[in-house]
């Protein structure tokens, strides 16, 4: 049983959240106590959230996207609010893989006893392989989540995830340097997401994260200029849920691998809806920035919602008759 710390003021309450076997799911051969996973980019390395509640109540979490060298990211301003979400162009700011190995992962082991998901980014095949190789022997890493929305510097800036061949190449390269599960995080900014998904699975992906952010922008009405310095950025939040749901449905109908559904999730009904569409687990992103207790609340509310809809076990939701 897990205690939610200091959460009463946000509506979670101070009661314990018991482990419920009905919530357990299998993600690429590793059992999760529940399907709730904070998404990379909104949870850092978990340190700040660990001051609020016991992270071990989570299924797992995906830590900050990591590259070979430290990155300062894009110039500010780099975040803009929208009516149904936000635009961000942070630019993969992170301390670099060697710092993650030396400082972040040992610190994380002090308060998170479960396998963690390592989100990996790169601007060349060599960089992806370097980062995965550097982290491969870390005992608390359970999965590699490979972000293929990064621009390939050796292909005139074309994103790795924009065409099947490039997506397959990075998947195959990473698959060759680790025996741990490889989950490829797909971009929605493509013509046929199923084609990209199939290319990744054929190249060795054990699972897929669907979806990364869409592309959006905001304009300042007074200055008549883009709000963020990068002009355009990733659009996330409640406004993209229906798009993410559709892509998860399309992929899982055609391809039989575990899929993590991502995009605009902030209610327990949306968690169940995403799993009914075929997702094995879900990631919660932008909602963490609005309410840091959203993930514990979802976990606490899942059993009640399952009872309401007559769901015996979450693992049964993937057994769609139209697959």
C-alpha angles and dihedrals in degrees: 000000000000129000121223105219123216090345102124094091090059096049102259093104127214096270119120121259107225123213107257117198089209089069097055119116135177115238111190093323097318118104118229122202087223137354098250113117124169108228128243114264095034102057105042109200091324097257098120094045091048087068089061105043143351105280090205089081088071124089085235134292137238111236129220115302107266129207133184096261130031114270129202092201129217125332119268143293090055105150128065128179123233131192090253103024142330143280119228135179101174092151101223095293107189141139096250130255098279092056090047090054095045102039117008103047097045089048091048091054089063093070109011115068098178131083111275128213116243113213109208129195133180145167096218138025089253092055094051090050093046094053095045092046091049092053099035097096096046105119097214096055111097103169139015114226105199116206106210095177089091119112114253106231090201093056103052093272096302110155115250089229097052099082130033096237095054092044090051093048095056092043092052092046093053093043089058095059103046139045092200121100114282116212115187117212109218130214117231090208094093137096097240117018092182091059091052091046092051092049090053094048092047088052092055109278113154093200145351136236110214121221135013118189125299121233118264146145145199129215124212106235093210099048095028088222132114112280096226124057092236089055093220131041147158116305115214140157137071093330093070099048096098091049093049091047091053093050093048089051093049094048098045091048090059105027127049106214131107112276127197109213115220133174133090098344114158106135133063091238089058090052090055093042091053091050091048086056088058107273118142093203138354137230123218114209126154092025089068089063091053099041117014090197096055095105097052089046092053091049092050092048098046098083092050092049091048090054090049092055098037096249113156099186132003091227089067094062093078091061095093117171093219096056 
